[in-house]
Amino acid sequence: MKRRSFDQADQIRLKLQWLDEHWPSRLSAIQKPPLIEKTLSTAPLVPLAIAFIVGIILVGQFFASHHVFPYILCTIFVSVVLLAASFRLPPTKRLYAATTCACLLFVSLGAARFAGIEHRGPAHISRLIKDDRCLATIQGQIVSPVSEAPSRRDFSTIPWLSGQQSFYLEAEQVHTADGWQTTSGRVRVQVSDASNHIKPGDTVQIYCWLSRFSPPANPGQFDLARHMHRKGVYVAASVSTKDGIELLNSSESMIARLRSLFYPFATESLLDETMTDADVCALSSALLLGRRSNLDPVLVAAFQKTNLSHFISLSGMHVAILAGSLWLLLKRTQLPKRPRAVLCIVLILIYALIVPPRAPTMRAVFLSCFFFGSTLIRRDVNPLNTLALSAVVLLFARPYELFTAGWQLSFLSVLGIIVLYRFIHYRLLNAVFFPVVFLLNKRFVPLQHFLHYVIQLLAVGFSAWIVIAPVLLYYFGQVNPLSPVWTVLTLPLVTLILRGLFEDHPGGRPADPQQSAGCDVESCRRYA
């Protein structure tokens, strides 16, 4: 079907639609429903998510974890009493009371979840060591992937940062002068030598140096101790050689087995023998699989300077391109919507097993699954409600992520798009698009539609940038107002690259993986 040109009728129609949506609220406050009723009818999870976040902040910033449990019990008691008393109130006030009770309960839930991570029992391993380093023998289970990193011995005074491999160990027993003693707590383990005989789920015995995390030495320095304490980690272990790790029992969870199955296959399929250039291979690995360790530092600095790091950091944009590519690809097969949605959910969950479980990626995975799930039940979703549900689920699993820059940038950018996009899009159309269209005078129709698409991208970019600019300034000390423009210029190229790699990747195995710098399939297999 031939596309028509934009004219003055489109501008009038846009203004009438804007007036229909916004003028009644300005004309009469009587016609506008109360904010709480409107919120509960369209996005009831938003106040609950805010309450959950408030509970985490209260424990993380103001209250000690071991002092918060009496306040939690009092809050629950007040909520129950208020809920019981609300049955005698009129319907409108009953709704307000029930909402208040639910918010108080979610504040308690967030506080209890974060306090439970920071809580240390009497047998916690941090209570068995003093301030100085000490030798120890610990038994426990590996509860995280065994990640590899380049050694930073020359720049770091922290023992556990000077190794090649690291993982988290859930301590179960520690050897003392009186024999083996039951203990608990999570330990950050750093190994100086690369070891290939351990994996997540294994029960191991390590011979190590134990130490606490030191507070920052200078004002303004990153507080590593506080960062690790928020994750429930109070002790660091340094293992000198791989022989210091003894495998006691080899086991693997279902998720780890699936990850070990899919990750090497995806690596060998996506990063094939045609990628002979090291920079191309490293950039493809960062775009597709979230591995940035092999990127050129000059290239990384250029992305950071232009505020385009979200392209090389696996984020919601990558998952959105994958979801859109899958949906369009399956649509070509004339598959009905419901089976198509099921296949998209399965493939996106498989992709979530392959890539690192970072907050932006998991948020986008949840949003995509909720969207395709709404197709299954034939219901429209509210973006704010879906975002709030994703925040609650992810923060319940990892409440300490709330205080990280990645989580804040990810959710605030989506929130900015949801809240500000329509307003900015309307202003850009009136101020930029329609004046240019009127100058073209019904000529260059493809150019008009291309300009309309660019305006949409700019509206999305500025909506996100306005909200996350203070966060960028706080964490990184710089902000680039032109980053939405650079995003618009770069996004089509990145989209073509990702869609091409997602939809048309060869399934061959590299002929010589060792010669592909930054794309070693064997190291990827060990990473899985």
N, C-alpha and C positions, 0 to 999 in steps of 0.2 A: 504494500500500500504506500502510495506516494505521500511524503510528508509535506505539510503546508507550512507557509511562513507565519511568523508571529505578527500580530497587528495590535491596534489600539484596543480592540475588543478583549484580547487576552489580558491586557493591563487592567481594564475596567473589571473584568471577571475576578482577577486576583484581589483587587481592592475590595470588592463586594464580599468576597469570601473572608478576607481579613476583618472587615467590619462585623460580619455575622458571628465571628468567633470571639471578638474582643470588645466590641462596642456595648453589648448588653451588660457586661460587668461594670462598665463605666457609667452607663445610663441609670441603672437602678440597682441598689444593693439588695432590694427585696427579691428580685428575680434570681439573684445569685445564691446557690445553696451554700451553707456553711462549709468552711474549708475542711473540717474533719469529716463531714458526711461525704463530700466529694472525693476526698482521699480514700476513705474506706470503701467507697463504691467502685472506684477505678483501680486503685493500687493499695490494697489493705496491708501489704507486706512492708511498705516504705516506713511507717512509724515503728514497726517492730524491728526492722533492720537498723534504724537509727538508734533505738534503745539498746540493741545488742552491741553496737559499736561504742555507745556511751559506757556500758558496763566494762568493756575491755579497756577503754581509756582510763576509767576511774582506778582500776587495779594497776594498769601499766604506768600511770603517771603520779597518782596521788596517794594510794593506799598500799601498804605492804600486804603481800598475799596471805600471810598467816594471821592478819588482823581483820580480814574482810569477811570471813565466814559468819561471824555474829551479825554483821550488817545484812548479809544475804538472807539469813533466817528471819530477821526483823522485816525486811522488805517483802518476803513471801507471806509472812503473817498478815501484814497490812494489806497486801493485795487480796488475800482470801477474805478478810473481814470486809473490805470495800466492795468486793464482788457480791458477797452475801447481802450487804445492805442495799445494793443497787436494784434488787428485785422490787423494792417498794417505790422506786422512783418512776417518773413518767418515761415514756419510750425514748425521747431525745436525750434526757439526762442519763438514762440507763446506758445508752450507747457511749456517751462520754465516759462514764464510770468503767464500763467494760474495756474500753480502749486504754484508759489509764492503768487498769489492772494488768492488761496484757503487756503494756510497755514496761511496767515495773517488773513483771516476771522475766521479760527478755533482758532487762538490765541485770537482773540477778543471774540469769543464765550466762550472759557474756562475762560477768565478773567471776562467776564460779568456774567457767571453762578456762579463763586465763589464769586464775589463781591455782587451779588444779595442775596446770603445766609448771608453774613456778614453785609449787609446794614441794618441800623436801622433808621426807619422813625421818625418823630417828636412825634408820639404817641406810640413809642416802650416802652414796660414796663420797660426796664432798665433805661429810662430817668425819670421815676416817683419815683425812690427810691434813697436814698443817700448811702453813703459808709457804714453806720451802718445798722445792722439788724432792720427790722421793721415788725409790724404785718400788714397783708393785707387780703383782701377777693377778690378772683379772680374767674371769670367764664371763662370757655373755654372747648375745646374738647380734649379728650385723643387721641393722634396721634401715639402711640407706644404700643406694648404689655406691660402688667403689669407684670414685672419680679420680681422674688423673689430672695433674697440674704441673706446670714447669716449676722447678725449684727456685725459691726466692731467698736462699740462704744469705746472699750478700747484702740484702736490704732489710732483713727482718731480724728482730731480736726475740721473736716469739718462737719457741722450739717447734711447736706443731705446725708452723707455716713453712718450715724448711724441708719439706718432704715432697715426694712424687705422687703419692696416693693418699687419699683421705676417705674416711667413712665415719658413721655414727654407730656406736656400740651400746646396746642396752645391757648394762652390767647386771649380772645375776649373783656372782660370787667373787670374793676377793680373798687372797691368801694373806693371813696375818700371823703374828707370833703364836697365836693359839690355834692355828689351823685355818681351814676354810670357813669363811663367815658369809652368810647371806647378806646381799646388799641390793641396792636399786639405784636408778638414775642413769641418765644418758651421758656418754663420754664421746668427745670428739677425738678421733684417733688419726694421727698422721704417721705415715710410713715413709722412711727415707728411700727404700728400694721399691721398684715396681714388683708387684706380686700378682700372679694370675690364678692362684689356687683357691681364692676366696670369692664369695659372691653374697648378695643379700639373702638373708635367711639362714646362713651358716652359723653354727655355734663354734666359737673359737676361744682359745686361751692365748692371751698376749702378755709378753714380758716387756715392760715399758717404764718410762719415767712419767709420773703423774705431777701435774701442777695446776694451780688456779690461774684464772685469767686476770691479768693486771689491769688496774684502772689507767686511764689516759695520762701520759706523762706531761703533756702540755695543754694549756687551755685551747679549746676549739678542736682538739684532736678527736678522731673517731673513737667512741667508747666501745671497744670490743667486748669488754666484760658485760656491760649492760645489754649489748646486742645478743650475746650468747645466753645470758640469763633469761631474757624474754623467750628464748626458744627452749628453756628448761635444761640448758647445758651449763654446768658449773665447773667441770673438770676437763682438762686437756691431757691426752696421752700421746707420748712420742715414742715410736718404735724405731730402733736404730737400723735393723735389717729385716728383710722379709722372713728370715728364720725365726724372728721373734714372735711370729704368728703361727700358732699350732691349730690345725683344723681338728675339732672334736666330733662334730656331727654335721653332715652336709644335707641341707634341706632347702626347699625353694617354694615360695608362695605361688599361688596361681597367677597373680599379676606379674611377678618376676619371671615366671615361665613364659607367659605371653609376650612380655617385653623382650626376653632373650630370643624368642622365635621371630618376632616381627622386625626388630631393630636391624639385625644384620641383613635381612632380606631387603628392607627399605634402603639401607645404605648402599648395598650392591646394585640395586635397581636404579636409584636416583643419581648416585655419583658414579658414573660408569667410566669406561676406558676412554671415551671421547674427550673427557676433561683432562687434558695434559698440562694445562697452565695451573701453577700452584695458586695464584690469586683467584682465578676463576673457580677452582675447586673449593677453596676456602670460603669464598663468598656464597657459592651454592650451598655449602654445608651450613652456613649461618642462616641463609634464607629459608631452607627447607627443614633442617633438623635442629636448629637452635645452638649449634656448636660454633662459638666465636673465638676459640683459643688460638686458631691458626691464622686469623686475620692480620693483615699488616697494620701495625700501630698507626702509621700515617693515615691509612684509610679509615680506621676507627676514629681518629682525631677529626678528620674531615666531616664524618657523619655527625659527631658530637657538636662541632662548631656550628653546623647548619641546623641543629635540632632535628636531624633525620635519623637518630639512632633507632627509632622504632622500626625502620626497615631491616636492620641487621639484628635486631633483637626480636625473637619470635614472639609475636603479639597477636592481638585480636584481628588485625588486618590480614595476617597470613591465614588464620583459620576461616575468616570470612571469604577470602578468595578461594580457599579449598572447598568450603561449603557451596559457594556459588558455582564453582566449576563442576562439582559433583552433580548438583541439581540440574544444570544445563546439559551436562553430558548424558545423564540418565533420561532427561526429557526427550532427547533425540531418539531414544529407543522406544518411544511411545508407551512407556511404563506408566500405570496409573499413579496418582499422587501418593496414596497411602503406602504401597510397596516402595515407591521412590523415597519417601521420608524414612522408612525403616532402614533401607540400605544406606542412606546418608548418615543416619545416627550411628550405625554399626561402623562405617568407615571413619567417621570422625572420632569415635571412641578408640579405634585402632591407632589413629594418628596421635591421639593423646597419650597412648602407651609408648609411642616411639620417641616423642620429643620430651625434653625436660619439663617436669611439672611446675612451671612458674605460674605466678598469679595471673598475668595477662592472658596466657594461653588457656589456663583452666577456666577463667572467666568467659572467654570466647567459646570454649567447648560447651560450657553449661548453657550459654545463651543460644547457641546453635541447636543443641539438643532440645531445649524448651521450644524453640521456634518450630522445629520439625515435629515435636510432640503435639503442638497445637494443630498442626495439619492432620495428625492422626485422629484427634478428637473433634476436629472441625470447629475450633474455637479461636477467636482472635486474642492475641496476647497484648498486654500492656507493657511497653518497654520498661517503665519504671518498676513495675511489679516484678518483672523477670530479673532486672538488675539487682533489686533488693534480695530476691531469693538466692541469686548467685552469690551475693556478698555474705549472706548468713551461712550458706553451706560451706563456702571456702574458709570463712573466718572460724567456723566451728571446728574445722579440721586443723587449721593453722592460725590461731588468733594473733600470733606475733607478727604475721604478715601485714597487719594493719599499720605498723610503724615503719614499713619499708617504702622506699621511693617507688618501686615497681608497682606495688599494689595501689598506692595512692594515685599514681599517674594513670594506671589502667582504668580504674573505676571512675575517677573524676573526669577523664576525657570522655567516656561514654555518657556520664551524667550531663556534661556540658553540651554534647550533641543532642541529647534528648530534650533538654530544657531550652537551649538557645537557638537551635537550628532553624526553626520556622521563622523566628524574628529576624535573624541575620539574612536568611534566604530572601525574605520579603524585601528587606532594605536593599540588598544587592540587586535584586531584579528591578526595583523602581529607580535606583540611582545609577546603575551601570548598564544592565541588560537592555531594557526597553529603549533608552535613548540611542544606543547603538543600533538596535533593530530598526528604529524609525529612520535613522540615517541611511540604512541599507535599502529601505523602501521596497520590501518584498523581493529583494534580490539575494543571491547567495544563501539559499535555504539551508544547505548542509552546514554552512558556516554558522548560521543562526542556532541550529540545534547543537552544534559543537560548543558554541559559546554558552548555551544554556546548561550543558553538562559541566562545563568548567565552573560556572557560577555555583552549581550544586556542590562541587568538590570544595570550592573556596568557602562556602557556607559551613560545610562540615569541618574543614580545617580551622577556621576562625572560631567556631563554637567550642572545639576542644581546646584550642590554644588559650583562649581567654580564661578558662577555668584552671588549666594546669600551669600557666605562666608563673604564678607565685610559688608553686611547688618546685618548678625548675630553678627559679631564682634562689630558693632556700637551699636546695640540695647541691646544685651545680654552680651557683654564682653567676650564671649567665642566662640570657633569654634572647631569642632572635624573633622579632616581630614578623619577619619574612618567611618563617618556617612553613606556614600554610601555603605560601606561593611555591616554595621549593617542593613541598609535598605534591602539589598539583602537577608540577612539571615532571616529577620523578615517578609518580604513581602509575601512569600508563605503562612505562617501561618495566617496572617491577611486576605489575599485574601480568604482562605478556610473558615475562620470564617464568613466574610461578605457575601460571596456567599451562604454559608449554611443558614445564617439567612435571606437573601433576598429571596432565592428560596424555602426554606423548613420551613418557620415559621408557627407555629400553630396559629390558630385563636381563641383560647380559652381565656376566661377572668380569671384573677387571682382569686383564691379562697378567699384569704385574702390579699388585697394589702397593708394593714398597716404593715404586718409582713415582707415585702420585703424591707429591708433598702436600701436607695438610689434608689428605683424603685417604688415610690409611684404613682400609676396611677391617684389618685385623684388630687395630686399636678400637675401632667402633664396636667390634664384636665383644671385646673385653669390657668396654664401657657399658654395653647392654647387660 
